[in-house]
Amino acid sequence: METEEKIRIKPDKVIDGRARYCPETLLAAKIAFIDLKSGQILELLTSAESCKTDVPKWANAKGHEYLGFKEDSGYLKFYVKKG
């Protein structure tokens, strides 16, 4: 996904995990996905670099679509579409 496309993504829910480690952020994402419908998009904010590998693995393992990430002022924004 091109950077320009990522900027245009309108998430249905945002989880701010910037003060958490990646496992805690993923747990928050799992809980958030309970309320989302198939096709809705979750935006995860985190400062944990390990999420660069963990989020795509988790999304793919759970049947969700990993849309990518972008860096923004000292943290990362990940986008996942519920499968």
N, C-alpha and C positions, 0 to 999 in steps of 0.2 A: 504494500500500500504506500502510495506516495504521501509525503508530508502534507501537501495541500489537501488531500482527501481526508487525512486524519483530523485536520483542523475542522473540517465540516461535519464530523460525526456528532450527532446529538444524542448523548446517552439518556437512557430512561431512568437510570439510578447512578449515583456517584458514591463511592466508598473512599473516605479519606483515611488512608493507612500510613501517612507520612511519619507518624510517631511510633510506628510498629515495625517489628521484624517481619520478614516475608511470610513465615508460617501463620502469624496472627492475621496478616492481611488476607491471605488465602482463606482462612477460616471465616473472616467477615464476608468475603466474596461468596462462599458457599451458602452462608445464611441469607445473603441478599438475593441469591438466585432462587430461593424458595418462593419469593413474592413476584418474580419476573415471569412473564409469559414467553413462550418460544418466539424467537426473533427480536426480542428486546435486547438493548445494549447496556452493559455495565461498564462504567469507567472506574478504574482503580488508580488511586494516587498513592505513590509510595516513594520512599527514598532508599529502599533496599535494593541494591544492585542484583542480589541473587534472584529477584523476581524476573529478571530478564530471561532466565531459563525455566524457573518454576511455574510462572503463569502460563506460558504456552503448553508446557507438559500437562499441567492440570486441566486446562481447557480441552485439549485434544483427548485426554483420557476420559473425560466426562461427557464427551460428545458435543461440546460447545465449539463455536467458531472463534478462533483467536484472530483478531483484526489487526493487531500490531500495537506499537507503543511510540511515544514521542517524549523527548526530554524537554523539560520546562522549568527554568529557574531553580535548579538544584533538586528536582524530583522528577519522577517518571509518571507518565499517564499511560495506562494500559486499557485496551478496549477489547471486550469479549462479548460476543452475541450468543444468547442462550439458544441451545439446540433443541 
